[in-house]
C-alpha cells in the first residue's frame, strides 16, 4: 500500500532530516510550529495583511521559515489537525469529522521526540483523545459539542 503524504508533512520531513544532520543538540535548530485556523493567510501581516499588524509573528517569519504555498486537504479544524500531524488524508488517518484521533499512529511529534527534541502542544486540540508524542501538553477543554463516531 502506498503511503500518501501531504505537502506539509513532506516539508516537515525535510526539516527533520536537516535538523538530524546536526551533530549535537546545541547545533540543532529550534522548531516552533504555530497552527491557527479559521482565518485567511492574509490575516497575518507577514502574509500581506493590510488590516492586521502582527509584529511578533512577522519577526518569527523573517528570522525562520515561512510556508508560502502550503495547503491541507481538509478545511475542517479537527480533520486538518490530524492531516498535519500524520501526513495522511482524513479517510486514512481516521478523522473525517469531529471524531476521536487514534494517537497510536505515527505523527510528526513522535518523530521529533525520536530525533531528541522536546515537544509540546498548547491550545486547541479538538481531537477528543489525549495528545500523544508530546512531552508536555495543555489543551483547551470543552471546545464545542463534539459527537463521537
C-alpha positions in Angstrom: 0.0 0.0 0.0 1.4 3.4 -1.0 1.5 6.0 1.8 0.3 9.3 0.5 1.7 12.3 2.3 0.7 16.0 2.3 3.0 18.8 1.2 3.3 20.0 4.8 4.3 16.5 6.0 7.0 16.4 3.3 8.2 19.8 4.3 8.4 18.7 8.0 10.2 15.6 6.9 12.8 17.6 5.1 13.2 19.9 8.1 13.6 16.8 10.3 16.3 15.4 8.1 18.1 18.8 8.1 17.8 19.0 11.9 19.0 15.5 12.4 22.1 16.2 10.3 23.5 18.4 13.1 25.9 16.6 15.4 24.8 17.9 18.8 21.6 19.2 20.4 23.3 22.6 20.7 23.6 22.8 16.9 20.1 21.7 16.1 17.6 24.4 15.1 14.6 25.2 17.3 11.3 24.4 15.7 8.2 26.3 16.6 5.1 25.4 14.6 2.2 27.7 15.0 -1.2 26.4 13.7 -4.0 28.9 13.7 -7.3 28.1 11.9 -10.5 29.9 10.9 -8.7 32.8 9.2 -7.2 33.6 5.8 -3.5 33.7 5.4 -3.6 37.5 4.8 -4.9 37.9 8.4 -1.2 38.0 9.4 0.9 40.9 8.3 3.8 38.7 7.3 1.5 37.3 4.6 0.4 40.7 3.4 -2.4 41.9 5.7 -3.3 45.5 5.2 -5.6 45.4 8.2 -3.8 43.4 11.0 -0.4 44.2 12.4 1.3 41.1 13.9 4.9 42.3 14.5 5.9 39.3 16.7 4.7 36.8 14.2 6.4 38.8 11.4 9.7 38.7 13.3 9.5 34.9 13.6 8.6 34.6 9.9 11.5 36.8 8.9 14.1 35.0 11.1 12.8 31.5 10.4 10.9 29.5 7.8 7.6 30.9 6.4 5.5 28.5 4.4 4.1 30.5 1.5 2.4 27.7 -0.5 1.1 25.2 2.0 -2.3 23.6 1.9 -4.2 20.9 3.9 -6.7 18.6 2.2 -9.5 19.2 4.7 -10.8 22.6 5.8 -12.5 21.4 9.0 -10.4 22.2 12.1 -10.1 18.7 13.7 -9.5 16.7 10.5 -7.0 19.3 9.3 -5.0 18.9 12.5 -5.0 15.1 12.1 -3.8 15.6 8.5 -1.0 17.9 9.5 0.1 15.6 12.4 0.1 12.4 10.4 0.7 13.5 6.8 -2.2 11.3 5.8 -5.5 12.1 4.2 -8.5 12.2 6.5 -10.0 8.9 5.3 -6.6 7.2 6.1 -5.9 8.8 9.5 -9.5 8.2 10.6 -10.5 11.8 11.4 -13.1 12.8 8.8 -15.3 15.0 11.1 -15.1 15.6 14.8 -14.2 12.0 15.8 -11.5 10.5 18.0 -7.9 10.7 16.8 -6.1 7.4 17.1 -2.9 8.5 18.8 -1.1 5.2 18.3 -0.4 6.0 14.6 2.8 7.8 13.5 2.8 11.6 13.9 5.3 14.3 13.5 5.6 15.0 17.3 6.7 11.3 17.8 9.3 11.8 15.0 10.6 14.9 16.7 10.9 13.1 20.0 12.8 10.3 18.4 15.2 12.9 17.0 15.9 14.2 20.5 13.5 17.2 20.6 11.3 18.2 23.5 7.8 18.6 22.2 4.8 20.4 23.5 1.2 21.0 22.4 -0.6 24.0 23.8 -4.1 25.3 22.9 -6.8 24.0 20.7 -6.6 20.2 20.1 -10.2 19.3 19.2 -9.3 15.6 18.5 -11.2 14.2 21.5 -8.3 11.9 22.5 -5.3 13.0 24.6 -2.3 14.2 22.6 0.4 11.5 22.0 4.0 12.3 21.1 4.2 15.4 23.2 6.4 15.7 26.3 4.1 18.4 27.6 0.5 19.3 26.6 -2.2 21.6 27.9 -5.2 21.6 25.7 -8.4 23.6 25.8 -11.3 21.5 27.1 -14.9 21.8 26.0 -14.4 23.4 22.6 -17.9 23.0 21.5 -20.1 19.9 21.0 -18.1 17.0 19.5 -20.0 13.8 18.7 -18.1 10.6 18.9 -18.3 8.4 15.8 
